[in-house]
Amino acid sequence: MVTRKIELIRSTGGPHLQVEMKSILKKFAGFEAFFDQLRCVDPVMKKVSVHGNPTLGMIDENCFALLTRAEPCDNCISMRAYLANQSFFKIEYTETDIYLITAIPFELPDRRVVAEFIQRVTDSLVFEGSSPHDHSEIHNILNRLQRIAVRDSLTGVFNRRYIDERFSSDIAGTLLGGQSLSIIFADIDYFKNVNDQYGHAIGDCVLKSFAAQLASVTRRRNDWVARYGGEEFLVCLPGASLSKAVEVAEAMRSLVAQTPVDCDGQQVAITASFGVCSMEPDSSATLSDLVSCADKHMYIAKQTGRNKVVSPLSAEGGS
């Protein structure tokens, strides 16, 4: 689905998509009295078409600009609605306002788009014990809920849902901008032995420390780390070339190998294996191809000695 969407953005879009979005928004003109804004969102490109805009075309504004943010929401319900083909809602806030946002997917002849219904609920949303003039407690509650939605409860890095929802946007943004996108698969070596020797509590401590070490090496705002499953983690580096991603993976490998994990006074030495792959702007590869490539090279690292980084650039991974 993600690959098809990217291909459609490259080949069509423009006025054709604007006309279709205009048609959708007109159907909801009667709902203006109930919502503060009606808009169509391209959840991959993060652009909007707003009802009430004279041309009803794709305006030069990111969907997250409404929330006065400089980057996409971690918990993007429009992407979730797009992927699951069902409606979702959430509550978001700015310094001065609170919004109820409902995302509803619609099928067009050659793509799926999402309509968002936005209602300002600053004065009507009340939690027991909260002050009508002080929204700090509401903000804290919403932050906790947002974190639960996209963060792995054990390690604190992003979860599998976040991978599914963020990947397509990063791929579209980087490839259409003429840049590469690289990913790293990282897996703790002999993690079962850690659990068997020290117990699952120490195993959980090792997982948390490993995730923190990976995250500490990613420096750029757009880089992110997520738990893919078990002791396997995925690192996404939008805009990074394959050679740069290999450097990042090697820095991660070295840090993990040289830094024993301290779990309540118990020192646990671990190593990890890394697989690195990249998608170029002119590539015909799919998202599945990229993930499979990184996963394959990580297992090559396992099979050829562990505690190493393998990519298409390395001797082991070049075949």
PALO-463717 format. One record per residue (C-alpha): x, y, z. Coordinates in steps of 0.5 Angstrom, whole numbers. Layout:
<<X, Y, Z>>
...
# end
This chain:
<<0, 0, 0>>
<<6, 5, 2>>
<<9, 4, -5>>
<<3, 5, -9>>
<<2, 11, -5>>
<<9, 14, -7>>
<<8, 12, -14>>
<<2, 16, -14>>
<<4, 22, -11>>
<<10, 22, -16>>
<<6, 21, -22>>
<<-1, 24, -21>>
<<-3, 29, -15>>
<<-3, 36, -17>>
<<-10, 39, -20>>
<<-13, 32, -20>>
<<-12, 31, -13>>
<<-15, 38, -11>>
<<-21, 37, -15>>
<<-22, 30, -12>>
<<-21, 33, -5>>
<<-25, 39, -7>>
<<-31, 34, -8>>
<<-30, 31, -1>>
<<-30, 37, 3>>
<<-36, 40, -1>>
<<-40, 34, 2>>
<<-39, 36, 9>>
<<-41, 44, 8>>
<<-47, 43, 12>>
<<-42, 41, 18>>
<<-39, 48, 19>>
<<-43, 49, 25>>
<<-41, 44, 29>>
<<-33, 44, 27>>
<<-28, 50, 27>>
<<-25, 47, 21>>
<<-26, 41, 16>>
<<-20, 39, 11>>
<<-17, 34, 7>>
<<-10, 31, 9>>
<<-5, 27, 5>>
<<-2, 23, 11>>
<<4, 21, 7>>
<<6, 28, 5>>
<<3, 32, 11>>
<<-1, 37, 6>>
<<-8, 40, 7>>
<<-14, 42, 3>>
<<-18, 46, 8>>
<<-25, 48, 7>>
<<-26, 55, 6>>
<<-20, 56, 2>>
<<-22, 60, -4>>
<<-19, 55, -9>>
<<-20, 49, -4>>
<<-13, 47, -7>>
<<-7, 44, -3>>
<<-5, 50, 1>>
<<3, 51, 2>>
<<2, 48, 10>>
<<3, 42, 13>>
<<-2, 39, 17>>
<<1, 40, 24>>
<<2, 47, 23>>
<<-5, 48, 26>>
<<-2, 45, 33>>
<<4, 50, 32>>
<<9, 45, 31>>
<<15, 44, 27>>
<<15, 37, 25>>
<<9, 31, 24>>
<<6, 29, 30>>
<<8, 22, 33>>
<<1, 20, 34>>
<<-2, 21, 27>>
<<-9, 19, 27>>
<<-9, 21, 19>>
<<-4, 16, 18>>
<<-7, 11, 22>>
<<-14, 12, 19>>
<<-11, 11, 12>>
<<-7, 5, 14>>
<<-13, 2, 17>>
<<-18, 4, 13>>
<<-23, 6, 19>>
<<-24, 13, 23>>
<<-20, 15, 29>>
<<-20, 21, 34>>
<<-15, 24, 39>>
<<-15, 30, 43>>
<<-9, 35, 41>>
<<-7, 42, 44>>
<<-3, 48, 43>>
<<-1, 53, 49>>
<<-8, 56, 48>>
<<-12, 51, 45>>
<<-15, 44, 46>>
<<-18, 41, 40>>
<<-22, 34, 38>>
<<-19, 32, 32>>
<<-23, 26, 28>>
<<-20, 23, 22>>
<<-24, 19, 17>>
<<-21, 16, 11>>
<<-25, 16, 4>>
<<-23, 12, -3>>
<<-22, 16, -9>>
<<-21, 12, -16>>
<<-14, 12, -15>>
<<-12, 13, -8>>
<<-14, 14, -1>>
<<-15, 20, 3>>
<<-17, 23, 10>>
<<-22, 28, 12>>
<<-21, 31, 19>>
<<-26, 34, 23>>
<<-23, 39, 28>>
<<-27, 42, 34>>
<<-24, 47, 39>>
<<-26, 44, 46>>
<<-22, 49, 50>>
<<-27, 51, 54>>
<<-32, 45, 54>>
<<-26, 39, 56>>
<<-26, 39, 63>>
<<-23, 34, 68>>
<<-25, 33, 75>>
<<-21, 37, 79>>
<<-18, 41, 74>>
<<-18, 49, 73>>
<<-22, 52, 67>>
<<-17, 57, 67>>
<<-11, 52, 68>>
<<-10, 47, 62>>
<<-3, 44, 65>>
<<-6, 38, 68>>
<<-10, 37, 62>>
<<-4, 37, 58>>
<<0, 32, 62>>
<<-6, 27, 61>>
<<-6, 28, 54>>
<<2, 27, 54>>
<<2, 21, 58>>
<<-4, 18, 53>>
<<0, 20, 47>>
<<6, 17, 50>>
<<2, 10, 51>>
<<0, 10, 44>>
<<7, 10, 40>>
<<12, 8, 46>>
<<14, 1, 48>>
<<12, 1, 55>>
<<19, -3, 57>>
<<24, 1, 53>>
<<21, 8, 52>>
<<23, 8, 45>>
<<18, 8, 39>>
<<14, 2, 38>>
<<12, -3, 32>>
<<5, 2, 31>>
<<10, 8, 30>>
<<14, 4, 25>>
<<8, 2, 21>>
<<5, 10, 21>>
<<12, 14, 21>>
<<16, 10, 15>>
<<11, 12, 9>>
<<12, 19, 11>>
<<19, 19, 12>>
<<20, 15, 5>>
<<16, 20, 1>>
<<19, 26, 4>>
<<26, 24, 3>>
<<26, 20, -4>>
<<21, 26, -7>>
<<26, 31, -4>>
<<32, 27, -8>>
<<35, 24, -1>>
<<37, 17, 1>>
<<33, 14, 7>>
<<37, 8, 11>>
<<35, 4, 16>>
<<39, -1, 21>>
<<37, -7, 24>>
<<40, -9, 31>>
<<39, -15, 35>>
<<43, -17, 42>>
<<47, -23, 41>>
<<45, -29, 45>>
<<40, -25, 49>>
<<37, -32, 51>>
<<43, -33, 55>>
<<42, -27, 58>>
<<35, -29, 61>>
<<37, -36, 62>>
<<43, -34, 66>>
<<41, -28, 70>>
<<33, -28, 70>>
<<28, -24, 66>>
<<29, -18, 70>>
<<36, -17, 68>>
<<34, -19, 61>>
<<29, -13, 61>>
<<34, -8, 64>>
<<39, -10, 59>>
<<34, -9, 53>>
<<32, -2, 56>>
<<40, 0, 57>>
<<41, -3, 49>>
<<35, 2, 47>>
<<38, 8, 50>>
<<45, 6, 47>>
<<42, 6, 40>>
<<38, 13, 41>>
<<44, 16, 44>>
<<48, 15, 38>>
<<42, 18, 33>>
<<43, 26, 34>>
<<39, 29, 28>>
<<32, 31, 30>>
<<29, 26, 24>>
<<32, 20, 26>>
<<29, 15, 31>>
<<29, 8, 34>>
<<24, 3, 35>>
<<23, -4, 38>>
<<21, -8, 32>>
<<20, -14, 37>>
<<23, -18, 42>>
<<31, -16, 43>>
<<31, -13, 35>>
<<31, -6, 34>>
<<30, -1, 28>>
<<33, 5, 27>>
<<31, 10, 21>>
<<36, 15, 19>>
<<32, 19, 14>>
<<37, 23, 9>>
<<43, 19, 11>>
<<47, 15, 5>>
<<48, 8, 6>>
<<56, 9, 8>>
<<53, 14, 13>>
<<48, 9, 16>>
<<54, 4, 17>>
<<58, 9, 21>>
<<52, 10, 25>>
<<51, 3, 26>>
<<59, 2, 27>>
<<59, 7, 33>>
<<53, 4, 36>>
<<56, -3, 36>>
<<62, 0, 39>>
<<59, 3, 44>>
<<55, -3, 46>>
<<61, -8, 46>>
<<65, -3, 50>>
<<60, -1, 55>>
<<57, -7, 60>>
<<50, -6, 63>>
<<49, -4, 70>>
<<43, -7, 73>>
<<43, -6, 80>>
<<50, -7, 81>>
<<50, -13, 76>>
<<55, -12, 71>>
<<52, -15, 64>>
<<57, -15, 58>>
<<53, -16, 51>>
<<55, -15, 44>>
<<50, -14, 38>>
<<49, -15, 31>>
<<47, -10, 26>>
<<44, -10, 19>>
<<44, -4, 14>>
<<41, -2, 8>>
<<39, 4, 4>>
<<33, 6, -1>>
<<36, 11, -6>>
<<31, 17, -10>>
<<31, 13, -16>>
<<30, 6, -13>>
<<24, 2, -15>>
<<25, -2, -9>>
<<19, -3, -4>>
<<18, -1, 4>>
<<18, -9, 4>>
<<25, -10, 0>>
<<28, -5, 5>>
<<26, -8, 11>>
<<28, -15, 8>>
<<35, -13, 6>>
<<37, -10, 13>>
<<34, -16, 16>>
<<38, -21, 12>>
<<44, -17, 13>>
<<43, -17, 20>>
<<43, -25, 20>>
<<49, -25, 16>>
<<52, -21, 21>>
<<50, -27, 26>>
<<52, -32, 22>>
<<59, -30, 20>>
<<61, -28, 28>>
<<56, -23, 31>>
<<58, -17, 34>>
<<59, -14, 27>>
<<56, -9, 22>>
<<54, -12, 15>>
<<51, -8, 9>>
<<51, -9, 2>>
<<58, -5, 2>>
<<61, -10, 6>>
<<65, -17, 4>>
<<60, -21, 7>>
<<54, -17, 5>>
<<56, -15, -2>>
<<53, -22, -5>>
# end
